[in-house]
């Protein structure tokens, strides 16, 4: 799956090299900011909300979780699986969606800019100047470095269990959840 900020979603067949493009619903955002494959389709987070795209038919359903105007003001989107549920982060906050598509707000309100589920099943939540761990439906503060990283826009797990945190202000941080040690990497000045 490939998401675009202007052309919605495409699917690349790695065996044949064929690309199938999908158009956004009329009146919807064409900006695919988050993708999550689900059985028979893919969930697409856009600046106007969450959509489910059926991969066989191309049919789409708009899932009304928040008003589009709320999302346009802060268009960040993120999606991860948590068992049978989907955890959806956006500019309004964090939402848990069960298999029956019932949605409930979880954690503290405020923009969620990144989500990551690690190999152990822990879900990490990136926000402005802070990283949280999702425990049940609560956010537990895990790391904060307000002066140096800015808003966490991406999270990835290193082979040793440390987390790479991409910030919009200054670059990249490597944080070890076991020891709490942080290494900041900056393109213009190197390590701090």
N, C-alpha and C positions, 0 to 999 in steps of 0.2 A: 504494500500500500504506500502511496505517495500523496501527501497533502500539499496543497499550494495555497499561498495567501491570495491568489487571484483566479485560479482555475479549479477550485474545489478539490476533487479527489480523482486519482487514477490508480489502476491496478496493473502492475508489471508482472507478466508471466516469465519467470526466470528460465524456464525450459525453452520457450519459443522466442522470447524477446518482444512479444506482442504487448501492446499497451491498450487497456480499455479505459476510456475516460467517462466520468460521470458528471452530469451537470447538477448544479445546486437547485433546490426547490425555488420556484419563483418567489421573489420577495425575501429570500433568505440570504445570509452571508455566503459569499463564495470563498471565504477564507477558512480553510481547514486548519485549525490551530492545534487540534489533538485528534488522534486516531486510536481506536481500540478494536481489534478484531473480536467478534463474537460469533457464536454459531449461526451460520447462514448469512452473515453480513459484517458490517463494521459500524461502530459508533463514531460520529464525527462531531467534534466540538467546534462551533463557529462563533463569531461575534454576535450572532442573533440567537444562539441556543444550541441544543443538542439534537442531532438527527440520527436515525438508524437507517442505514442504506442496505437494502437486500442485494446481495452480490449476484444472484441469479437473474432477477427481473429488473434490477435498477430502481425499483420502487423505493420511496423514502417516506419516513414518518418523522414528523417534527414532534419532539418531546418537550412539552411546555414545563420547564422547571423554574425559570425566572423570566421576567419581562425582558424582551430584546433591548429596550432602552437602558435597563440596568447593566446589561452585558456590554453594550457598545461603549459605555463610559470607561470600562476597564476590561479589555477583550482577552485577557489571559485565559487559557483553557488547559486542562490536564485531565487524564483518565487513567485509572488502573482498576484491575480486578481485585476483589477481596472475597475469596470463596465464590459463592454464587452471585454476590452483589457487585455492582459497579460503584466506584467512588469517583465522583465528578467534582473537580475543582474549577472555579472560574472567578471572575472579578467580583462576584458577590460573596462567595464563600465556598463551603464544602458541603456536598450532598451525597448521601448514600441512597442508591437506587436498587431495590430488590428485584427478583426475577419477574414479579407481577407489575413492574414499572411504578411501584409506589416509591415516592421520593421523600426523604426527610433531611432537614438540615442537621449537620453534625459539627462539632467543634465550635470555636469562636467565629463570629462573623468577620468578614474582611477578605480581601483578594487572596486567592491561592494561585501561585504562579508556576508551580512545578509539583509533580507527584512522581514517586518511584517506589516500586515494590521490589525489595531485595530478595536474594535466593532463600533467605530464611523466612520470608513471608511478612517481614516488617514493612509498613508503609510509611514513607518519609514525605513530609509536606513542606514545600518551599514557599516562603512568603517574603515580604519586604524585611530585609535584614535579619531573618531568623529561619531556623529549621526546626520542625516539630516532628514527633513520631505519633502516628495515630494508634491509639490503644482503645479498642472497642469503638466508641463514638466520641472519644475525648482526644484533644490534642495535648501532648506533653512536650514542653519546651526541651529541645535537645542541644541546640547550638545557636549562639548569637554573636555577631561581630558587626555591630552597626556602623562602625567607622570605616570599615574597609571593603566590604563585599557588595553592599547595596541589596538589591532584590535578587533572590535566587531564582534563576530562570531555567535551570536544568540540573538534574541530579543523576549520577551514575555510580555504580558500585565498582570499586577496584577489586582485583583478584584476592586481596588479603582482607576484605571486609570494610576497608575505609570507604568513605564516600567522597566523590568529586562533586563540588558545588560550583556551578557557573553563576557568576554575579553580573548584573548589568552595569555596575559602577567601575569595578577595577579588575575583573578577570576571574581567576580560578582559585579555589581553595580545596585542599585535601584535608578532610577531617576524619579522625579515627574515633569511632563511637566507644571503643573500649578504653582508650587512654585519655580521650579529650584533646589530644594534640592536634594542632592546626598548622598547616603550611600554606602560605599564600604564594601564588605564582602570578606574576604580572608580566605582560609582554614587553613593556617598556623598561622595566627595572629589574626583572629577574625575581629571585626569591626574597621574601621578607622574613 
